Amino acid sequence: MNKVTEKFGSMVFDEKIMREKLPREIYKKMQATLKKGKRLDRETANVIANAMKDWAIELGATHFTHWFQPMTGVTAEKHDSFIAPTADGRIIMDFTGKELVSGESDASSFPSGGLRATFEARGYTAWDPTSFAFIKDNTLYIPTAFCSWGGEALDKKTPLLRSMEAINREALRVLRLFGKEDETAVKTTVGAEQEYFLIDAETFTRRPDLIYTGRTLFGARPPKGQELDDHYFGIIKPRVKEFMKELDEELWKLGVLAKTEHNEGAPCQHELAPIFSTTNIATDHNQLTMELMQKLAKKHGMVCLLHEKPFEGVNGSGKHNNWSLSTSGGVNLLEPGDTPFENAQFLLFLTAVIKAVDDYQELLRISVASAGNDHRLGASEAPPAIVSMFLGDEITAILEAIENEGNVCAKDKEMMKIGVHVLPKFPKDSTDRNRTSPFAFTGNKFEFRMVGASASIADANIVLNTAVAEVLKKFADELEGASDFNSALHDLIRRTVIKHKRILFNGNGYDDAWVEESKKRGLANLTTTPDALAHYLDEKNVKLFTENKVFSESEMKARYEIYLERYAKVLNIEARTMVDMVRGAILPAAAKYKRELSETAIATKGFIGGADLSFEEETVASLTELSSRAFALLKMLESANDTAKELLCSKDRAEAYRDSVLPIMEDMRKTVDAIETLVPTSSWPFPTYGEILFGIK
């Protein structure tokens, strides 16, 4: 066995370790929990906890923590040691089933959206046994859900697990119609490609905007950016390679299937892609990946930036969410089959996704909405803010033939009838050749490309799982009552294609013509987070989540408030940072350089009468004009920010930041970037784009 295979999962209490450490009957009960969702009794939990504790201590652990994912966008943890006092004043190492299964935490400092009052601030964590415990930094990490004292979800894991239950339930109903009685579960699987930037740590510490906001609020373009495409898939620099090597090793220890790494399109931008995992585990693993990227980058003298748009003028960072459906028997339900019957099953699941994306396009846009991602979507580097689907020419032709009840190709004279007459074999290489599509079919999965680099993939998958579950439920309701299954199946697929084909688009999503075309089709173009969130509590969306038991209406209202508050808070921090940088460093630097130029001009005139002083005079004049404009914008920004943050209504506050604060910030950026081009690098108070983007050798 080589070192990698020995290392992989070495810090994970997985099924292999369970077989070794648990008594046979306890192991069987644990398997029933993992495979069928059965509850564990307290006695079983005690045995598992003791075995888990012994294993963790053997590997150097001294503490345990319930690891959860609150609505902050990052993970949270509170550490407790294994020690317990004895009567003789000594200690033993102890860990009970009660401590494993549940915990209590003060939830008062976590976003709740009004779900609990201050005096009801207690929060509860509950063990998620479907995501294996692991050891990191001498601590046993137990993945958990997080809820209020009343049982409302305060996290991202709880609704994700609920959505997985919903799609499992409805997908199994559909499979029964195709005679698949042996399948016991359907799980969504995800592979989340993670983009990120690496910059030199010393440079980072001299940029207040990067420190406080994660993105550069100012920065004139350097002479070279990504125009030559020479960074994409280029040779990885030694310093970065060492970071990637250690990142892989640490992720492998934690059971994360880190597979692919390469340079991305922008200077100092990179990507890591894992192999598919069950959605719940993939979500946990992506959170671990982001955490380790940032931690290990510091160890190598760098900083990992996960903001969606850290630099103006080069590509931002996304997180492609590769989503599919798999059965307990290992069948990918989005894999085109070789026989008519398999094709019929594939087409039904395919059209279910088409209908789900069309019906709930606003929710999908909401699931990726953030102040950071607003800068990226529609910037001709990432998908537009308009949700559409790419299927490729081959599958599009099949659907058109079904719609028209015609021939797939000229030589085939038979009318197409699903599951009755012969269907052609689907091409195995139906891969996506359109990089502008937000939601693309890529052979046997869908790739949702709108997710931002810093986001939890839970949000997008909650929407996707629930929307598809809702459509499958409607399909099953109709087909279960059909007297002629094949005819009903054909009619359902054909009717769905006709009604929802507006969402299908194989063309250039960056083209302005597509904006006009999408408007004609009735597709939503929600360019900002407040635009998108305005639809979150639409009646159909509330009905979708409540009827599928993913969210209660009160949980949805709470999340609506949290999302709006976060948007406003992010822009408030950015505006204040911008004010500090302009007032405290940029305007003084411009004034100092103007004084130097003026003194040079005076001194030169004294020695050489009539000398050409156009450079000094023109530069001073330009800097005076730009500095005056920057100062005026500074006062406007302070006033607009003060007004916006005092608004009591979260919706009004978010809209004020979008409509009043953000435009001033954009004007300020243009003005300051123009000032930067006039001031020499030696006099500029912050590292330039050139220093940052090309600083790692």
Secondary structure in CASP SS format (residue, H / E / C, confidence):
PFRMAT SS
TARGET T0000
AUTHOR 0000-0000-0000
METHOD secondary structure of the structure
MODEL  1
M C 1.00
N C 1.00
K H 1.00
V H 1.00
T H 1.00
E H 1.00
K H 1.00
F C 1.00
G C 1.00
S C 1.00
M C 1.00
V E 1.00
F C 1.00
D C 1.00
E H 1.00
K H 1.00
I H 1.00
M H 1.00
R H 1.00
E H 1.00
K H 1.00
L C 1.00
P C 1.00
R H 1.00
E H 1.00
I H 1.00
Y H 1.00
K H 1.00
K H 1.00
M H 1.00
Q H 1.00
A H 1.00
T H 1.00
L H 1.00
K H 1.00
K H 1.00
G C 1.00
K C 1.00
R C 1.00
L C 1.00
D C 1.00
R H 1.00
E H 1.00
T H 1.00
A H 1.00
N H 1.00
V H 1.00
I H 1.00
A H 1.00
N H 1.00
A H 1.00
M H 1.00
K H 1.00
D H 1.00
W H 1.00
A H 1.00
I H 1.00
E H 1.00
L C 1.00
G C 1.00
A C 1.00
T C 1.00
H E 1.00
F E 1.00
T E 1.00
H E 1.00
W E 1.00
F E 1.00
Q C 1.00
P E 1.00
M C 1.00
T C 1.00
G C 1.00
V C 1.00
T C 1.00
A E 1.00
E C 1.00
K C 1.00
H E 1.00
D E 1.00
S E 1.00
F C 1.00
I E 1.00
A E 1.00
P E 1.00
T C 1.00
A C 1.00
D C 1.00
G C 1.00
R C 1.00
I E 1.00
I E 1.00
M E 1.00
D C 1.00
F C 1.00
T C 1.00
G H 1.00
K H 1.00
E H 1.00
L H 1.00
V H 1.00
S E 1.00
G E 1.00
E E 1.00
S E 1.00
D E 1.00
A C 1.00
S C 1.00
S C 1.00
F C 1.00
P C 1.00
S C 1.00
G C 1.00
G C 1.00
L C 1.00
R C 1.00
A C 1.00
T H 1.00
F H 1.00
E H 1.00
A C 1.00
R E 1.00
G E 1.00
Y E 1.00
T E 1.00
A E 1.00
W E 1.00
D C 1.00
P C 1.00
T C 1.00
S C 1.00
F C 1.00
A C 1.00
F E 1.00
I E 1.00
K E 1.00
D C 1.00
N C 1.00
T E 1.00
L E 1.00
Y E 1.00
I E 1.00
P E 1.00
T E 1.00
A E 1.00
F E 1.00
C E 1.00
S E 1.00
W C 1.00
G C 1.00
G C 1.00
E C 1.00
A E 1.00
L C 1.00
D E 1.00
K C 1.00
K H 1.00
T H 1.00
P H 1.00
L H 1.00
L H 1.00
R H 1.00
S H 1.00
M H 1.00
E H 1.00
A H 1.00
I H 1.00
N H 1.00
R H 1.00
E H 1.00
A H 1.00
L H 1.00
R H 1.00
V H 1.00
L H 1.00
R H 1.00
L H 1.00
F C 1.00
G C 1.00
K C 1.00
E C 1.00
D C 1.00
E C 1.00
T C 1.00
A C 1.00
V E 1.00
K E 1.00
T E 1.00
T E 1.00
V E 1.00
G E 1.00
A E 1.00
E E 1.00
Q E 1.00
E E 1.00
Y E 1.00
F E 1.00
L E 1.00
I E 1.00
D E 1.00
A H 1.00
E H 1.00
T H 1.00
F H 1.00
T C 1.00
R C 1.00
R C 1.00
P H 1.00
D H 1.00
L H 1.00
I H 1.00
Y H 1.00
T H 1.00
G C 1.00
R C 1.00
T C 1.00
L C 1.00
F C 1.00
G C 1.00
A C 1.00
R C 1.00
P C 1.00
P C 1.00
K C 1.00
G C 1.00
Q C 1.00
E C 1.00
L C 1.00
D C 1.00
D C 1.00
H C 1.00
Y C 1.00
F C 1.00
G C 1.00
I C 1.00
I C 1.00
K C 1.00
P H 1.00
R H 1.00
V H 1.00
K H 1.00
E H 1.00
F H 1.00
M H 1.00
K H 1.00
E H 1.00
L H 1.00
D H 1.00
E H 1.00
E H 1.00
L H 1.00
W H 1.00
K H 1.00
L C 1.00
G C 1.00
V C 1.00
L C 1.00
A E 1.00
K E 1.00
T E 1.00
E E 1.00
H E 1.00
N E 1.00
E C 1.00
G C 1.00
A C 1.00
P C 1.00
C C 1.00
Q E 1.00
H E 1.00
E E 1.00
L E 1.00
A E 1.00
P E 1.00
I C 1.00
F C 1.00
S E 1.00
T E 1.00
T H 1.00
N H 1.00
I H 1.00
A H 1.00
T H 1.00
D H 1.00
H H 1.00
N H 1.00
Q H 1.00
L H 1.00
T H 1.00
M H 1.00
E H 1.00
L H 1.00
M H 1.00
Q H 1.00
K H 1.00
L H 1.00
A H 1.00
K H 1.00
K H 1.00
H C 1.00
G C 1.00
M E 1.00
V E 1.00
C E 1.00
L E 1.00
L C 1.00
H C 1.00
E C 1.00
K C 1.00
P C 1.00
F C 1.00
E C 1.00
G C 1.00
V C 1.00
N C 1.00
G C 1.00
S C 1.00
G E 1.00
K E 1.00
H E 1.00
N E 1.00
N E 1.00
W E 1.00
S E 1.00
L E 1.00
S E 1.00
T E 1.00
S C 1.00
G C 1.00
G C 1.00
V C 1.00
N E 1.00
L C 1.00
L C 1.00
E C 1.00
P C 1.00
G C 1.00
D C 1.00
T C 1.00
P H 1.00
F H 1.00
E H 1.00
N H 1.00
A H 1.00
Q H 1.00
F H 1.00
L H 1.00
L H 1.00
F H 1.00
L H 1.00
T H 1.00
A H 1.00
V H 1.00
I H 1.00
K H 1.00
A H 1.00
V H 1.00
D H 1.00
D H 1.00
Y C 1.00
Q H 1.00
E H 1.00
L H 1.00
L H 1.00
R H 1.00
I H 1.00
S H 1.00
V C 1.00
A C 1.00
S C 1.00
A H 1.00
G H 1.00
N H 1.00
D H 1.00
H H 1.00
R H 1.00
L C 1.00
G C 1.00
A C 1.00
S C 1.00
E C 1.00
A C 1.00
P C 1.00
P C 1.00
A C 1.00
I E 1.00
V C 1.00
S C 1.00
M E 1.00
F E 1.00
L C 1.00
G C 1.00
D H 1.00
E H 1.00
I H 1.00
T H 1.00
A H 1.00
I H 1.00
L H 1.00
E H 1.00
A H 1.00
I H 1.00
E H 1.00
N H 1.00
E C 1.00
G C 1.00
N C 1.00
V C 1.00
C C 1.00
A C 1.00
K C 1.00
D C 1.00
K C 1.00
E C 1.00
M C 1.00
M C 1.00
K C 1.00
I C 1.00
G C 1.00
V C 1.00
H C 1.00
V C 1.00
L C 1.00
P C 1.00
K C 1.00
F C 1.00
P C 1.00
K C 1.00
D C 1.00
S C 1.00
T C 1.00
D C 1.00
R C 1.00
N C 1.00
R C 1.00
T C 1.00
S C 1.00
P C 1.00
F E 1.00
A E 1.00
F E 1.00
T C 1.00
G C 1.00
N C 1.00
K C 1.00
F E 1.00
E E 1.00
F E 1.00
R C 1.00
M C 1.00
V C 1.00
G E 1.00
A C 1.00
S C 1.00
A C 1.00
S C 1.00
I C 1.00
A H 1.00
D H 1.00
A H 1.00
N H 1.00
I H 1.00
V H 1.00
L H 1.00
N H 1.00
T H 1.00
A H 1.00
V H 1.00
A H 1.00
E H 1.00
V H 1.00
L H 1.00
K H 1.00
K H 1.00
F H 1.00
A H 1.00
D H 1.00
E H 1.00
L H 1.00
E H 1.00
G C 1.00
A C 1.00
S C 1.00
D C 1.00
F H 1.00
N H 1.00
S H 1.00
A H 1.00
L H 1.00
H H 1.00
D H 1.00
L H 1.00
I H 1.00
R H 1.00
R H 1.00
T H 1.00
V H 1.00
I H 1.00
K H 1.00
H H 1.00
K H 1.00
R H 1.00
I H 1.00
L E 1.00
F C 1.00
N C 1.00
G C 1.00
N C 1.00
G C 1.00
Y C 1.00
D C 1.00
D H 1.00
A H 1.00
W H 1.00
V H 1.00
E H 1.00
E H 1.00
S H 1.00
K H 1.00
K H 1.00
R H 1.00
G C 1.00
L C 1.00
A C 1.00
N E 1.00
L C 1.00
T C 1.00
T C 1.00
T H 1.00
P H 1.00
D H 1.00
A H 1.00
L H 1.00
A C 1.00
H C 1.00
Y C 1.00
L C 1.00
D C 1.00
E H 1.00
K H 1.00
N H 1.00
V H 1.00
K H 1.00
L H 1.00
F H 1.00
T H 1.00
E H 1.00
N C 1.00
K C 1.00
V C 1.00
F C 1.00
S C 1.00
E H 1.00
S H 1.00
E H 1.00
M H 1.00
K H 1.00
A H 1.00
R H 1.00
Y H 1.00
E H 1.00
I H 1.00
Y H 1.00
L H 1.00
E H 1.00
R H 1.00
Y H 1.00
A H 1.00
K H 1.00
V H 1.00
L H 1.00
N H 1.00
I H 1.00
E H 1.00
A H 1.00
R H 1.00
T H 1.00
M H 1.00
V H 1.00
D H 1.00
M H 1.00
V H 1.00
R H 1.00
G H 1.00
A H 1.00
I H 1.00
L H 1.00
P H 1.00
A H 1.00
A H 1.00
A H 1.00
K H 1.00
Y H 1.00
K H 1.00
R H 1.00
E H 1.00
L H 1.00
S H 1.00
E H 1.00
T H 1.00
A H 1.00
I H 1.00
A H 1.00
T H 1.00
K H 1.00
G H 1.00
F H 1.00
I C 1.00
G C 1.00
G C 1.00
A C 1.00
D C 1.00
L C 1.00
S H 1.00
F H 1.00
E H 1.00
E H 1.00
E H 1.00
T H 1.00
V H 1.00
A H 1.00
S H 1.00
L H 1.00
T H 1.00
E H 1.00
L H 1.00
S H 1.00
S H 1.00
R H 1.00
A H 1.00
F H 1.00
A H 1.00
L H 1.00
L H 1.00
K H 1.00
M H 1.00
L H 1.00
E H 1.00
S H 1.00
A H 1.00
N H 1.00
D H 1.00
T H 1.00
A H 1.00
K H 1.00
E C 1.00
L C 1.00
L C 1.00
C C 1.00
S H 1.00
K H 1.00
D H 1.00
R H 1.00
A H 1.00
E H 1.00
A H 1.00
Y H 1.00
R H 1.00
D H 1.00
S H 1.00
V H 1.00
L H 1.00
P H 1.00
I H 1.00
M H 1.00
E H 1.00
D H 1.00
M H 1.00
R H 1.00
K H 1.00
T H 1.00
V H 1.00
D H 1.00
A H 1.00
I H 1.00
E H 1.00
T H 1.00
L H 1.00
V C 1.00
P C 1.00
T H 1.00
S H 1.00
S H 1.00
W C 1.00
P C 1.00
F C 1.00
P C 1.00
T C 1.00
Y H 1.00
G H 1.00
E H 1.00
I H 1.00
L H 1.00
F C 1.00
G C 1.00
I C 1.00
K C 1.00
END
